Amino acid sequence: MKQIVKDKLIVKSLESRAVMGGVAAEAVSEKINELLKDKPIVNIIFAAAPSQNEFLENLVKKEVDWSRINAFHMDEYLNLDASAPQGFGNFLRERLFDKVKFNSVHYLDGNAADAMDECLRYSDLLKEFPTDIVCMGIGENTHLAFNDPHVADFNDPLLVKVVDLDLECRIQQVNDGCFETLDEVPTHALTLTIPTLLKATYAFAMVPGEKKANAVYHTLTESISEHYPSTILRKQPNAILFTDDQSSVLI
């Protein structure tokens, strides 16, 4: 493992995607158990994306008292069929939420009758259960959750909002194998905003794969701005970025 520090962000580069998933899961589980020594309940936000597969596969095997964890997820497509496997709630249900027994699991509803009301409902939950840990990825366009560059706001007054997805983000969903064609990818989504994500006391970003090499490079080298949303991680205390041999080739 190689490690560098860029501003406040710790970057760990592992020799493979599989090893990265294991190391990241160990780090997150250790932090959960550390927090549980002093807190009755720990609140965690999870990302849903193929980049998280190895991390989640390892995380559910760790010795953690999941009955003391409240779980949230960070984004959801609007108006996608509720049973669609591409739905982020469904993704996390299959790989995590149905694997271990949480104290509670709170889903974003992309099919709510009123999307704005759903944003307010989820915002209230996040206020009630302040985030201890966020487990995230970084998009090919450096987005965090669905905060693409054109809608990212480091000072966003909202906790959760409706956004339109930029073309690069929608293409990534095809590149990831989530959808067969671009026309199938929804154009709008609900997302936790960047300030909401970074209210977490601890942030862990798992970013493997060759298609993420440019995003990792931009995260670490560009000026911190909404043009490259993930650059804000460099200002976040207690943040770790995990990469593999492919995503770290440019750093």
Phi and psi restraints in degrees (value plus and minus 20) as a CYANA .aco file:
   2 LYS   PHI    -127.7   -87.7
   2 LYS   PSI     126.5   166.5
   3 GLN   PHI    -157.4  -117.4
   3 GLN   PSI     114.9   154.9
   4 ILE   PHI    -151.8  -111.8
   4 ILE   PSI     145.9   185.9
   5 VAL   PHI    -146.7  -106.7
   5 VAL   PSI     107.8   147.8
   6 LYS   PHI    -138.5   -98.5
   6 LYS   PSI      92.1   132.1
   7 ASP   PHI      35.6    75.6
   7 ASP   PSI    -137.7   -97.7
   8 LYS   PHI    -116.3   -76.3
   8 LYS   PSI     -26.1    13.9
   9 LEU   PHI    -107.3   -67.3
   9 LEU   PSI     104.8   144.8
  10 ILE   PHI    -107.2   -67.2
  10 ILE   PSI     111.0   151.0
  11 VAL   PHI    -139.6   -99.6
  11 VAL   PSI     101.9   141.9
  12 LYS   PHI    -133.3   -93.3
  12 LYS   PSI     104.9   144.9
  13 SER   PHI    -130.7   -90.7
  13 SER   PSI      98.2   138.2
  14 LEU   PHI    -123.4   -83.4
  14 LEU   PSI     143.4   183.4
  15 GLU   PHI     -97.8   -57.8
  15 GLU   PSI     -32.8     7.2
  16 SER   PHI    -178.8  -138.8
  16 SER   PSI     145.4   185.4
  17 ARG   PHI     -84.1   -44.1
  17 ARG   PSI     -60.9   -20.9
  18 ALA   PHI     -83.2   -43.2
  18 ALA   PSI     -64.7   -24.7
  19 VAL   PHI     -85.1   -45.1
  19 VAL   PSI     -60.8   -20.8
  20 MET   PHI     -76.8   -36.8
  20 MET   PSI     -65.8   -25.8
  21 GLY   PHI     -79.4   -39.4
  21 GLY   PSI     -61.2   -21.2
  22 GLY   PHI     -88.7   -48.7
  22 GLY   PSI     -63.3   -23.3
  23 VAL   PHI     -86.2   -46.2
  23 VAL   PSI     -62.2   -22.2
  24 ALA   PHI     -84.6   -44.6
  24 ALA   PSI     -62.3   -22.3
  25 ALA   PHI     -83.1   -43.1
  25 ALA   PSI     -58.7   -18.7
  26 GLU   PHI     -83.7   -43.7
  26 GLU   PSI     -62.8   -22.8
  27 ALA   PHI     -84.8   -44.8
  27 ALA   PSI     -63.1   -23.1
  28 VAL   PHI     -88.7   -48.7
  28 VAL   PSI     -63.9   -23.9
  29 SER   PHI     -84.3   -44.3
  29 SER   PSI     -57.8   -17.8
  30 GLU   PHI     -82.6   -42.6
  30 GLU   PSI     -60.9   -20.9
  31 LYS   PHI     -87.7   -47.7
  31 LYS   PSI     -60.3   -20.3
  32 ILE   PHI     -78.7   -38.7
  32 ILE   PSI     -69.3   -29.3
  33 ASN   PHI     -85.7   -45.7
  33 ASN   PSI     -53.9   -13.9
  34 GLU   PHI     -83.8   -43.8
  34 GLU   PSI     -65.2   -25.2
  35 LEU   PHI     -86.7   -46.7
  35 LEU   PSI     -55.6   -15.6
  36 LEU   PHI     -88.0   -48.0
  36 LEU   PSI     -35.3     4.7
  37 LYS   PHI     -87.7   -47.7
  37 LYS   PSI     -46.6    -6.6
  38 ASP   PHI    -138.0   -98.0
  38 ASP   PSI     -35.0     5.0
  39 LYS   PHI    -140.7  -100.7
  39 LYS   PSI     119.6   159.6
  40 PRO   PHI     -89.6   -49.6
  40 PRO   PSI     -51.3   -11.3
  41 ILE   PHI    -157.7  -117.7
  41 ILE   PSI     121.4   161.4
  42 VAL   PHI    -137.8   -97.8
  42 VAL   PSI     115.8   155.8
  43 ASN   PHI    -127.2   -87.2
  43 ASN   PSI     106.2   146.2
  44 ILE   PHI    -151.0  -111.0
  44 ILE   PSI     115.4   155.4
  45 ILE   PHI    -122.3   -82.3
  45 ILE   PSI     113.2   153.2
  46 PHE   PHI    -136.9   -96.9
  46 PHE   PSI     128.3   168.3
  47 ALA   PHI    -115.0   -75.0
  47 ALA   PSI     131.6   171.6
  48 ALA   PHI    -139.0   -99.0
  48 ALA   PSI      90.8   130.8
  49 ALA   PHI    -191.3  -151.3
  49 ALA   PSI     133.7   173.7
  50 PRO   PHI     -75.6   -35.6
  50 PRO   PSI     -46.2    -6.2
  51 SER   PHI     -83.9   -43.9
  51 SER   PSI     -36.9     3.1
  52 GLN   PHI    -115.6   -75.6
  52 GLN   PSI     -22.7    17.3
  53 ASN   PHI     -76.9   -36.9
  53 ASN   PSI     -72.0   -32.0
  54 GLU   PHI     -87.2   -47.2
  54 GLU   PSI     -57.3   -17.3
  55 PHE   PHI     -82.5   -42.5
  55 PHE   PSI     -69.5   -29.5
  56 LEU   PHI     -86.1   -46.1
  56 LEU   PSI     -58.7   -18.7
  57 GLU   PHI     -78.9   -38.9
  57 GLU   PSI     -58.9   -18.9
  58 ASN   PHI    -100.0   -60.0
  58 ASN   PSI     -55.2   -15.2
  59 LEU   PHI     -82.3   -42.3
  59 LEU   PSI     -61.4   -21.4
  60 VAL   PHI     -87.9   -47.9
  60 VAL   PSI     -32.9     7.1
  61 LYS   PHI    -109.4   -69.4
  61 LYS   PSI     -27.3    12.7
  62 LYS   PHI    -100.0   -60.0
  62 LYS   PSI     132.8   172.8
  63 GLU   PHI    -102.5   -62.5
  63 GLU   PSI      77.7   117.7
  64 VAL   PHI    -157.0  -117.0
  64 VAL   PSI     121.6   161.6
  65 ASP   PHI    -102.3   -62.3
  65 ASP   PSI      63.3   103.3
  66 TRP   PHI     -82.9   -42.9
  66 TRP   PSI     -41.5    -1.5
  67 SER   PHI     -87.1   -47.1
  67 SER   PSI     -26.9    13.1
  68 ARG   PHI    -132.6   -92.6
  68 ARG   PSI       2.8    42.8
  69 ILE   PHI    -139.7   -99.7
  69 ILE   PSI     108.8   148.8
  70 ASN   PHI    -116.4   -76.4
  70 ASN   PSI     109.0   149.0
  71 ALA   PHI    -131.9   -91.9
  71 ALA   PSI     121.4   161.4
  72 PHE   PHI    -154.2  -114.2
  72 PHE   PSI     141.7   181.7
  73 HIS   PHI    -146.8  -106.8
  73 HIS   PSI     144.4   184.4
  74 MET   PHI    -120.6   -80.6
  74 MET   PSI     -32.2     7.8
  75 ASP   PHI    -183.3  -143.3
  75 ASP   PSI     142.9   182.9
  76 GLU   PHI    -179.6  -139.6
  76 GLU   PSI     120.1   160.1
  77 TYR   PHI     -84.5   -44.5
  77 TYR   PSI     129.2   169.2
  78 LEU   PHI    -110.1   -70.1
  78 LEU   PSI     114.4   154.4
  79 ASN   PHI      42.1    82.1
  79 ASN   PSI      10.6    50.6
  80 LEU   PHI    -109.7   -69.7
  80 LEU   PSI     123.4   163.4
  81 ASP   PHI     -69.8   -29.8
  81 ASP   PSI     113.4   153.4
  82 ALA   PHI     -78.7   -38.7
  82 ALA   PSI     -45.3    -5.3
  83 SER   PHI    -115.5   -75.5
  83 SER   PSI     -20.0    20.0
  84 ALA   PHI     -83.1   -43.1
  84 ALA   PSI     111.6   151.6
  85 PRO   PHI     -83.5   -43.5
  85 PRO   PSI     -41.1    -1.1
  86 GLN   PHI     -93.8   -53.8
  86 GLN   PSI     -35.4     4.6
  87 GLY   PHI     -80.3   -40.3
  87 GLY   PSI     115.1   155.1
  88 PHE   PHI     -89.3   -49.3
  88 PHE   PSI     -53.9   -13.9
  89 GLY   PHI     -82.9   -42.9
  89 GLY   PSI     -61.5   -21.5
  90 ASN   PHI     -86.2   -46.2
  90 ASN   PSI     -60.3   -20.3
  91 PHE   PHI     -77.1   -37.1
  91 PHE   PSI     -69.2   -29.2
  92 LEU   PHI     -93.1   -53.1
  92 LEU   PSI     -52.2   -12.2
  93 ARG   PHI     -80.2   -40.2
  93 ARG   PSI     -65.0   -25.0
  94 GLU   PHI     -88.6   -48.6
  94 GLU   PSI     -60.0   -20.0
  95 ARG   PHI    -116.4   -76.4
  95 ARG   PSI     -36.1     3.9
  96 LEU   PHI    -162.5  -122.5
  96 LEU   PSI     -77.3   -37.3
  97 PHE   PHI     -86.2   -46.2
  97 PHE   PSI     -48.6    -8.6
  98 ASP   PHI    -113.9   -73.9
  98 ASP   PSI     -22.3    17.7
  99 LYS   PHI    -108.4   -68.4
  99 LYS   PSI     -51.6   -11.6
 100 VAL   PHI    -153.6  -113.6
 100 VAL   PSI     141.5   181.5
 101 LYS   PHI    -115.6   -75.6
 101 LYS   PSI      81.4   121.4
 102 PHE   PHI    -101.4   -61.4
 102 PHE   PSI     139.0   179.0
 103 ASN   PHI     -83.0   -43.0
 103 ASN   PSI     -63.1   -23.1
 104 SER   PHI    -178.3  -138.3
 104 SER   PSI     132.2   172.2
 105 VAL   PHI    -148.1  -108.1
 105 VAL   PSI     106.8   146.8
 106 HIS   PHI    -135.0   -95.0
 106 HIS   PSI      94.9   134.9
 107 TYR   PHI    -117.0   -77.0
 107 TYR   PSI     118.7   158.7
 108 LEU   PHI     -95.2   -55.2
 108 LEU   PSI     112.7   152.7
 109 ASP   PHI    -124.0   -84.0
 109 ASP   PSI      82.1   122.1
 110 GLY   PHI     -95.1   -55.1
 110 GLY   PSI     -25.1    14.9
 111 ASN   PHI    -133.5   -93.5
 111 ASN   PSI      -1.1    38.9
 112 ALA   PHI     -80.1   -40.1
 112 ALA   PSI     129.7   169.7
 113 ALA   PHI     -80.4   -40.4
 113 ALA   PSI     -53.8   -13.8
 114 ASP   PHI    -152.2  -112.2
 114 ASP   PSI      91.7   131.7
 115 ALA   PHI     -83.1   -43.1
 115 ALA   PSI     -55.9   -15.9
 116 MET   PHI     -87.3   -47.3
 116 MET   PSI     -59.3   -19.3
 117 ASP   PHI     -83.0   -43.0
 117 ASP   PSI     -57.4   -17.4
 118 GLU   PHI     -85.5   -45.5
 118 GLU   PSI     -57.8   -17.8
 119 CYS   PHI     -81.0   -41.0
 119 CYS   PSI     -62.7   -22.7
 120 LEU   PHI     -88.2   -48.2
 120 LEU   PSI     -59.9   -19.9
 121 ARG   PHI     -80.9   -40.9
 121 ARG   PSI     -66.2   -26.2
 122 TYR   PHI     -91.1   -51.1
 122 TYR   PSI     -54.3   -14.3
 123 SER   PHI     -80.3   -40.3
 123 SER   PSI     -61.6   -21.6
 124 ASP   PHI     -82.9   -42.9
 124 ASP   PSI     -58.3   -18.3
 125 LEU   PHI     -84.2   -44.2
 125 LEU   PSI     -61.9   -21.9
 126 LEU   PHI     -87.4   -47.4
 126 LEU   PSI     -51.3   -11.3
 127 LYS   PHI     -90.1   -50.1
 127 LYS   PSI     -58.5   -18.5
 128 GLU   PHI     -89.4   -49.4
 128 GLU   PSI     -53.6   -13.6
 129 PHE   PHI    -143.5  -103.5
 129 PHE   PSI      60.0   100.0
 130 PRO   PHI     -76.5   -36.5
 130 PRO   PSI     118.1   158.1
 131 THR   PHI     -93.3   -53.3
 131 THR   PSI     109.3   149.3
 132 ASP   PHI    -112.6   -72.6
 132 ASP   PSI     -62.5   -22.5
 133 ILE   PHI    -155.7  -115.7
 133 ILE   PSI     117.9   157.9
 134 VAL   PHI    -140.5  -100.5
 134 VAL   PSI     111.6   151.6
 135 CYS   PHI    -132.9   -92.9
 135 CYS   PSI      94.8   134.8
 136 MET   PHI    -153.6  -113.6
 136 MET   PSI     153.2   193.2
 137 GLY   PHI    -138.7   -98.7
 137 GLY   PSI    -194.7  -154.7
 138 ILE   PHI    -151.4  -111.4
 138 ILE   PSI     112.2   152.2
 139 GLY   PHI     -95.9   -55.9
 139 GLY   PSI     146.3   186.3
 140 GLU   PHI     -79.8   -39.8
 140 GLU   PSI     -48.9    -8.9
 141 ASN   PHI    -114.8   -74.8
 141 ASN   PSI      -5.8    34.2
 142 THR   PHI      52.3    92.3
 142 THR   PSI      -2.8    37.2
 143 HIS   PHI     -88.2   -48.2
 143 HIS   PSI     134.5   174.5
 144 LEU   PHI    -133.8   -93.8
 144 LEU   PSI     107.9   147.9
 145 ALA   PHI      32.3    72.3
 145 ALA   PSI    -153.1  -113.1
 146 PHE   PHI    -126.4   -86.4
 146 PHE   PSI      12.0    52.0
 147 ASN   PHI    -106.5   -66.5
 147 ASN   PSI      57.5    97.5
 148 ASP   PHI     -86.7   -46.7
 148 ASP   PSI     141.7   181.7
 149 PRO   PHI     -72.6   -32.6
 149 PRO   PSI     -56.1   -16.1
 150 HIS   PHI     -96.8   -56.8
 150 HIS   PSI     -33.4     6.6
 151 VAL   PHI    -140.1  -100.1
 151 VAL   PSI     -24.0    16.0
 152 ALA   PHI     -87.6   -47.6
 152 ALA   PSI     120.5   160.5
 153 ASP   PHI    -167.5  -127.5
 153 ASP   PSI      91.1   131.1
 154 PHE   PHI     -87.2   -47.2
 154 PHE   PSI     -35.9     4.1
 155 ASN   PHI    -138.6   -98.6
 155 ASN   PSI      11.0    51.0
 156 ASP   PHI     -77.2   -37.2
 156 ASP   PSI     108.0   148.0
 157 PRO   PHI     -96.2   -56.2
 157 PRO   PSI     -35.5     4.5
 158 LEU   PHI    -110.0   -70.0
 158 LEU   PSI     132.1   172.1
 159 LEU   PHI    -109.6   -69.6
 159 LEU   PSI     -59.6   -19.6
 160 VAL   PHI    -157.2  -117.2
 160 VAL   PSI     120.0   160.0
 161 LYS   PHI    -168.5  -128.5
 161 LYS   PSI     145.2   185.2
 162 VAL   PHI    -109.8   -69.8
 162 VAL   PSI     114.0   154.0
 163 VAL   PHI    -154.1  -114.1
 163 VAL   PSI     134.8   174.8
 164 ASP   PHI    -115.0   -75.0
 164 ASP   PSI     124.8   164.8
 165 LEU   PHI    -113.1   -73.1
 165 LEU   PSI     113.6   153.6
 166 ASP   PHI     -95.4   -55.4
 166 ASP   PSI     147.3   187.3
 167 LEU   PHI     -82.3   -42.3
 167 LEU   PSI     -62.9   -22.9
 168 GLU   PHI     -81.9   -41.9
 168 GLU   PSI     -59.3   -19.3
 169 CYS   PHI     -83.4   -43.4
 169 CYS   PSI     -63.5   -23.5
 170 ARG   PHI     -88.3   -48.3
 170 ARG   PSI     -55.7   -15.7
 171 ILE   PHI     -84.6   -44.6
 171 ILE   PSI     -56.9   -16.9
 172 GLN   PHI     -79.4   -39.4
 172 GLN   PSI     -56.1   -16.1
 173 GLN   PHI     -83.7   -43.7
 173 GLN   PSI     -50.2   -10.2
 174 VAL   PHI     -97.1   -57.1
 174 VAL   PSI     -63.7   -23.7
 175 ASN   PHI     -78.5   -38.5
 175 ASN   PSI     -55.5   -15.5
 176 ASP   PHI     -95.9   -55.9
 176 ASP   PSI     -27.4    12.6
 177 GLY   PHI      61.9   101.9
 177 GLY   PSI      -8.3    31.7
 178 CYS   PHI     -95.8   -55.8
 178 CYS   PSI     -53.4   -13.4
 179 PHE   PHI    -151.2  -111.2
 179 PHE   PSI     130.4   170.4
 180 GLU   PHI     -98.9   -58.9
 180 GLU   PSI     -56.2   -16.2
 181 THR   PHI    -154.6  -114.6
 181 THR   PSI     138.9   178.9
 182 LEU   PHI     -81.7   -41.7
 182 LEU   PSI     -56.2   -16.2
 183 ASP   PHI     -81.4   -41.4
 183 ASP   PSI     -43.7    -3.7
 184 GLU   PHI    -100.3   -60.3
 184 GLU   PSI     -37.4     2.6
 185 VAL   PHI     -98.4   -58.4
 185 VAL   PSI     106.2   146.2
 186 PRO   PHI     -77.3   -37.3
 186 PRO   PSI     135.0   175.0
 187 THR   PHI    -118.2   -78.2
 187 THR   PSI     -34.4     5.6
 188 HIS   PHI    -155.0  -115.0
 188 HIS   PSI     137.8   177.8
 189 ALA   PHI    -175.4  -135.4
 189 ALA   PSI     145.6   185.6
 190 LEU   PHI    -115.7   -75.7
 190 LEU   PSI     121.9   161.9
 191 THR   PHI    -165.9  -125.9
 191 THR   PSI     123.6   163.6
 192 LEU   PHI     -88.6   -48.6
 192 LEU   PSI     119.6   159.6
 193 THR   PHI     -97.9   -57.9
 193 THR   PSI     148.6   188.6
 194 ILE   PHI     -83.1   -43.1
 194 ILE   PSI     -65.2   -25.2
 195 PRO   PHI     -79.6   -39.6
 195 PRO   PSI     -54.5   -14.5
 196 THR   PHI     -83.7   -43.7
 196 THR   PSI     -66.6   -26.6
 197 LEU   PHI     -81.0   -41.0
 197 LEU   PSI     -60.2   -20.2
 198 LEU   PHI    -109.3   -69.3
 198 LEU   PSI     -15.2    24.8
 199 LYS   PHI     -93.4   -53.4
 199 LYS   PSI     -34.5     5.5
 200 ALA   PHI     -80.2   -40.2
 200 ALA   PSI     121.2   161.2
 201 THR   PHI     -88.0   -48.0
 201 THR   PSI     -53.7   -13.7
 202 TYR   PHI    -151.5  -111.5
 202 TYR   PSI     116.2   156.2
 203 ALA   PHI    -144.2  -104.2
 203 ALA   PSI     112.2   152.2
 204 PHE   PHI    -146.5  -106.5
 204 PHE   PSI     102.6   142.6
 205 ALA   PHI    -135.5   -95.5
 205 ALA   PSI     101.0   141.0
 206 MET   PHI    -125.5   -85.5
 206 MET   PSI      95.3   135.3
 207 VAL   PHI    -157.3  -117.3
 207 VAL   PSI      60.0   100.0
 208 PRO   PHI    -117.0   -77.0
 208 PRO   PSI     146.8   186.8
 209 GLY   PHI      81.1   121.1
 209 GLY   PSI     129.4   169.4
 210 GLU   PHI     -84.2   -44.2
 210 GLU   PSI     -51.0   -11.0
 211 LYS   PHI     -91.0   -51.0
 211 LYS   PSI     -30.4     9.6
 212 LYS   PHI    -121.1   -81.1
 212 LYS   PSI     -16.7    23.3
 213 ALA   PHI     -81.4   -41.4
 213 ALA   PSI     -64.7   -24.7
 214 ASN   PHI     -85.3   -45.3
 214 ASN   PSI     -59.5   -19.5
 215 ALA   PHI     -83.1   -43.1
 215 ALA   PSI     -61.8   -21.8
 216 VAL   PHI     -84.0   -44.0
 216 VAL   PSI     -63.4   -23.4
 217 TYR   PHI     -79.1   -39.1
 217 TYR   PSI     -68.5   -28.5
 218 HIS   PHI     -83.8   -43.8
 218 HIS   PSI     -59.1   -19.1
 219 THR   PHI     -75.4   -35.4
 219 THR   PSI     -58.1   -18.1
 220 LEU   PHI    -115.6   -75.6
 220 LEU   PSI     -35.4     4.6
 221 THR   PHI    -138.0   -98.0
 221 THR   PSI     -44.4    -4.4
 222 GLU   PHI     -99.1   -59.1
 222 GLU   PSI     140.2   180.2
 223 SER   PHI     -81.7   -41.7
 223 SER   PSI     127.4   167.4
 224 ILE   PHI     -93.8   -53.8
 224 ILE   PSI      90.3   130.3
 225 SER   PHI    -182.1  -142.1
 225 SER   PSI     147.7   187.7
 226 GLU   PHI     -88.1   -48.1
 226 GLU   PSI     -34.6     5.4
 227 HIS   PHI     -82.9   -42.9
 227 HIS   PSI     -48.0    -8.0
 228 TYR   PHI    -151.9  -111.9
 228 TYR   PSI      63.4   103.4
 229 PRO   PHI     -72.3   -32.3
 229 PRO   PSI     -56.9   -16.9
 230 SER   PHI     -87.9   -47.9
 230 SER   PSI     -33.7     6.3
 231 THR   PHI     -81.4   -41.4
 231 THR   PSI     -42.6    -2.6
 232 ILE   PHI     -83.7   -43.7
 232 ILE   PSI     -41.0    -1.0
 233 LEU   PHI     -81.7   -41.7
 233 LEU   PSI     -43.7    -3.7
 234 ARG   PHI     -91.1   -51.1
 234 ARG   PSI     -32.4     7.6
 235 LYS   PHI    -121.8   -81.8
 235 LYS   PSI     -18.9    21.1
 236 GLN   PHI    -113.2   -73.2
 236 GLN   PSI      97.7   137.7
 237 PRO   PHI     -87.8   -47.8
 237 PRO   PSI     128.4   168.4
 238 ASN   PHI      42.8    82.8
 238 ASN   PSI      21.6    61.6
 239 ALA   PHI    -136.9   -96.9
 239 ALA   PSI     117.1   157.1
 240 ILE   PHI    -149.1  -109.1
 240 ILE   PSI     111.5   151.5
 241 LEU   PHI    -126.6   -86.6
 241 LEU   PSI     101.7   141.7
 242 PHE   PHI    -123.1   -83.1
 242 PHE   PSI     107.3   147.3
 243 THR   PHI    -145.8  -105.8
 243 THR   PSI     147.7   187.7
 244 ASP   PHI    -136.4   -96.4
 244 ASP   PSI    -191.6  -151.6
 245 ASP   PHI     -84.9   -44.9
 245 ASP   PSI     -44.6    -4.6
 246 GLN   PHI    -109.0   -69.0
 246 GLN   PSI     -62.2   -22.2
 247 SER   PHI     -95.0   -55.0
 247 SER   PSI     -35.8     4.2
 248 SER   PHI    -120.8   -80.8
 248 SER   PSI     -11.8    28.2
 249 VAL   PHI     -85.0   -45.0
 249 VAL   PSI     -43.0    -3.0
 250 LEU   PHI    -116.7   -76.7
 250 LEU   PSI     -18.3    21.7
